Amino acid sequence: MGFKQLINSKKIISLLAVFALFGTNLLMAQDAAAPAAAAPGAKETGLLSAGYYALLFLVVCFVVAIIGKILKVYDLSQQIQNKKPLNWNNIMGTLCIVFLVVGLYGAYWSLTEQGSMTLPESASKHGVKIDQMFMTTTILTLIVFFITQILLFGFLFKYRSSEKRKAYFLPHDNTIEKIWTIAPAIVLTVLVVFGFFTWQEITNTTDGKGESSIDIEVTGHQFAWELRYPGADGKLGKHNYKLTTGTNKLGVDFKDKNSMDDQVADTLVIPVNKSVRLNIEAQDVIHSVYMPHFRVQLNAVPGLPTYFRFIPTITTDQMRQKTDNSKFEYLLYCNKICGAAHYNMQKVVRVVSESEYSEWVAKQKPYLTDGLKGELKLAAEKNNTSTTRLALNN
């Protein structure tokens, strides 16, 4: 009765008319905007397409409801005429098969069309293991998905109710319970154990015997990344946020002798096949170091240093050849929405040979600039003056 009133309602008819008009406008707007979108540098908002498909979904739902109502009326008319009514079990069983076929095709389409949008080729040693772990999980999930969906809708069609067969009620079966409890538990345990040892190896930031990682400090702030490299001693100096000034923007503590030869860089340059240890910091809000080609992502949290160690395996030049793109660059992104200019937090990452890296490092500017030296000297004089006056007052 409620559905009948809904169909006969003038309000719902008016609403459908508005939807139809709105959908036509959206469609025409898309057609008109197509040439502009095809122009170089044009950006797609996706707003029109989202509204169009939402409207299309509502229309489809309404059409299905109308068809159901028509079938119901037809069924009632058959019963009134003492004719054989519709066999709803056959109709629902057929719809299940149709839904199965359409759904499997949709899954196939999604895999073939959207599958190309996966991460690019891994350019780090541990990235290969992450891809293997992801692929193993995906394949097992797909196998279970296809088997369960085919069995689910296939059984609904094959064992649909009929006058010749009565459904058997199975209240409990220990064997079935054991199978669908133990089998998933074994598969999940294998995946979890495999993932645990892989993740443990990836997040190990301590150098083993014979290893010597290059320490590089990556500090995030709104809205940029700051890079600090160790000098000839190979050790980064300590820092203290209380020492941060306009000149000493990373708050490096020059009481630590290892800080005296530290260097700054505008590009994150790293040697191929060499262990690199990122010392990740943040000065204001939570940022996130994200380098998709190297399968590196770790949050930069204010007051909580984090670390990530990895080995790059493909140089920038080699990747340019692989992608047939002479302008290709690895990039360091921020994967946290950290503010209005979040999109600006990009830094070029360049992987070079070890000899090229040595030459590049030798040309980098020291963190301890002349201006910072002058500031530190002025501070020392002020401290000395303050101490002398205190002594005189005593």
Steps between C-alpha positions, in 0.01 A plus 500: 500500500784736588677425171180565306457835668862583422449424128180705487647792691521825308806593703698196385403565138614860532824385662567257215439777249755717680749212505449440128552868421805516726646187341450641150675820599790305647531286190491802268753677721730200470468502122570872487796466732653210307699716250634715783601192698685366199708817478855486636522591867127461560393358836209265567292576807304174497202684655278472193569131447435424868163678491408332173570148628320568828196606301536198272502271806179656630334461160601132480361435849174667404476299177558174689226595745261574214577166330441320829166674538398406144588136561303502823193639323538244223526220756181616674315520168603140420368381834170683450456325164580164664811467289837376609671780694860607455763266640687746714756237599603461136507876453719556807727209404545642150570845644768344722673353194473834316642679805783244517594543133480880515693510827778272373531711187515810718779343706684406179457851363625654824810280502587568137419872496595607851777244542733720297472766772713301744830633636787530250791259490677471834839674513611370840610166638226470760239629252521171310400313816210738566374446144528123543305517826233719339472275193475183711218651707322629188514163319371307802222754553395482135493119506277502808283776353428321172441161663264634767300721261456225242392252767270752672300606194535163325344321797222758519411421139547123505325434829219754467171394648259294290193281542710189440756571767482608862789677667692304761567690819849439638519654847861404574791306356831473685694399188390808306571723800853358529572541129399863468671586830829313464561565127481883522698491826786311330507737200487810717770365732734438206437851367546663840823310580638568151409868533640525855848378409504710182390812689750432778780484245382817325470708818839395636690831516814358664799423282619141502858378491690650210224751426538876516191700414507861386314710758283771349268721702163588345306769687147598404331831570221697339557474209841359403757232571844591638796266436814470711794279404795397716839643418835325462459329839190318372300593812212740538526744786236528770220753488270663753175674417580766761794613284280564194537851360452670166857410409525167681164375374566136592624581849838331450706485819855610417627394840505159335818487290327274246276796406786720379530339155133417435365599160168608350356409160205591281478154339496163674787329320577139600741238361367183336540166681605680818308491828337835579357583841247783513475682834152648481392806700211750502494853638130589510234244403504136393645452152581174323805406295364324192713372210277260303772368267704389801196373696591738781240666719541605861346779704700800612374578849595811701713401800518133395790412265427216258733308272494303176787308342493382139724415205422660160560264209420700185671828413309795364667459160404132487139582589491765229598232250244255639218756483626659177468837672808720493349733763411229753582575864438310821305719742462532875143594595316580821223242541315691772262787431703743709348831393393724214832476310542125559543447124825699510679241713691328223872435479693349211674171586788404275669159505853505360810283495728502804768701320244759389370518854850567640552780248160649580551493878834677468326796332224550759485806723574472873214551741721729711486810282682830562175655621448218750862529614443869565181428692674243718792735566259779601321263734830402658591864563162564660543202726847617604370850576213366703733279702743788572226730627369227722842457651532875565160516665601222731 
